[in-house]
Amino acid sequence: MKKVEHLDIANHTEYVVIKEAAEQIENAYDPDKAIRTILSLISRQMGLNRGRILLQDGDTGYLHTAYSYGLTADEISRSRFAISEGISGKVMYTGTPTIVSDIDKEDDYLFRTVDRSTLPEGKVSFIATPITRNNIVIGVLAVNRLANPRRSLDKDLGLLKLIALFISEILAVNAMIQRQTQILKEENEQLRSMALGQGSQYGIIGESPALMAALNKVGRATNTSVTVMLQGESGTGKERFSRMLHLASHRKDGPFIAINCSAIPEDLLESELFGHEKGAFTGAIQAKQGKMELAHHGTLFLDEIGDMDLGLQAKLLRVLEDRTITRIGATKPIPIDIRIIVASHKDLHEQVNNGAFRLDLFYRLNVFPIELPPLREREGDIRLLARHFLNQANQEYSASAIFDPEAMAFLERYDWPGNIRQLENIIKRAVLLADKNRLISSKLINHIISEERGIVRGGTTPAAVTQPAFVATHIENVQPATIPQNVVPSPQPIAAPAPQLESYATHEFVDPIPGPDEKRAYWKVSENEKERLQQALEMARGNKTRAALLLNMTPRQFNYRLQKLGM
Ligand SMILES: Nc1ncnc2c1ncn2[C@@H]1O[C@H](COP(=O)(O)OP(=O)(O)OP(=O)(O)O)[C@@H](O)[C@H]1O
């Protein structure tokens, strides 16, 4: 059998060296480690010492030692050659491998890198071979070989040529990784700055990674008409994001129409969405365009889609499939061009499993989901948002309130079940209730949160809380004796119910009702409530769902109040 020239693969040591060196290609992401491992292998196993890889410096054009094994820092820094200078320079220039069998007898050997005195006294050889890529010499692999009578220098050169191939491969793969990483970094940076710019341009405050991820997704959806599903807890900014998506898109000059599916009674929602013809039902005295028609060339935002009844879901599915709508009482479909954005704080998967939401509609809507992070997961954003809302409230109420440092720490530690909307409300009220020194203390915030607890999960703030009369009463009761000094209250858990509520009994009474998420929730019902409910019922001609809508309540809340007031 013909033997492979120069290379004795049958030799076990050599085989192991080649195999292990080849395996280093997969460590190309860390070329220092990969190449050092190879150079150490050939040094320890084959006696090819002080291995170095010389590469050309892009700026100076000089060869320098980029990777090495067994060289001191001084030796590395001395190891610089002009192209064609010394043996290494010549190998670089000519691309021809060179063996110097005795360095003491070679004039071109410069002893620049390794001083002669640091090498053994006997015969020392030097082997240098080019490292090439696509037939271009990109560097030089060089080693010193101390006397090794059992192997020929030619055999060592053969091995080094193979090693030079592996090193060329490692350098190429690493260059590719670097290029790709750089591209990704730049793309990321660009998306980040785009997202930051876009966000603030549309009044979206924050720069946490979780918010950036959501903004990036919005950025990707803007120039398409893809149906977007915004998912997130109540108050995370779903409506604000949907407006941003509209304003950043080519539909920005068209209408943006938002409709809250849970706020409109089922029987009204259909005609609100689809419109109706004259005489389509009792009371339809004239034809009316629905919101879908009105949103033509624009965006339709369907909030709380999870509350839409199954019959309407089927109709919505048809709109998404045919891109046409048919008014109630009409037979002719009308083509529409709208982008639909839907949002729900309910888990739609769960709704599908419960049979309350159509699976086929879910698939149609879930084409491009965007998850809006809860405030507690938006690291660093609470501070930015709190300052933003403080400025806003100060302007709105011509105030100049400031946070004491503990208040900010408190805001950052609290877990904000009502998210941004809750933070905004708390700060507004804190501005109104700030003490004489304009300071908003952590105790004041704790007090406001304690009081609001139970209302937050319902997603609405009862009128009583925002009415000036309430605020005035509140100031009297809160300032400042009821708040212990020098105690920083812990934001979790908020003590409930706040004992101070009792002192408002002259104006309101407080009734506990069990809520779905917690043991007890607290609703304040003001004295003239009965009158308000009565009036709303009259206006809605006895339809309780419609009456609830008029008062911005859910039918459940409305019924509960009727019951409590014995109506
Ligand atoms: N990133 C933000 N920067 C500043 N203000 C924000 C931001 N996100 C939301 N807001 C404000 O927070 C409040 C709640 O936002 P929005 O109504 O969009 O929430 P939502 O998720 O639609 O709530 P819900 O599910 O209860 O309808 C609004 O006043 C909105 O302007």
The ligand as a Gaussian input file, in Angstrom:
#p B3LYP/6-31G(d) Opt

LIG

0 1
 N      -45.926000      53.327000      28.259000
 C      -46.769000      54.263000      28.679000
 N      -46.341000      55.500000      28.932000
 C      -47.178000      56.426000      29.418000
 N      -48.457000      56.221000      29.672000
 C      -48.949000      55.011000      29.434000
 C      -48.137000      53.972000      28.900000
 N      -48.898000      52.875000      28.744000
 C      -50.117000      53.205000      29.169000
 N      -50.158000      54.484000      29.583000
 C      -51.314000      55.146000      30.177000
 O      -51.820000      54.227000      31.141000
 C      -53.231000      54.209000      31.127000
 C      -53.732000      52.812000      30.798000
 O      -53.421000      52.502000      29.457000
 P      -54.485000      51.796000      28.489000
 O      -55.848000      52.332000      28.707000
 O      -53.907000      51.846000      27.137000
 O      -54.387000      50.321000      29.114000
 P      -55.196000      49.017000      28.696000
 O      -54.225000      47.903000      28.751000
 O      -55.931000      49.263000      27.416000
 O      -56.197000      48.863000      29.884000
 P      -57.570000      47.978000      29.913000
 O      -57.191000      46.564000      29.629000
 O      -58.026000      48.142000      31.327000
 O      -58.486000      48.586000      28.922000
 C      -53.648000      55.239000      30.116000
 O      -53.877000      56.465000      30.795000
 C      -52.445000      55.361000      29.205000
 O      -52.397000      56.617000      28.606000

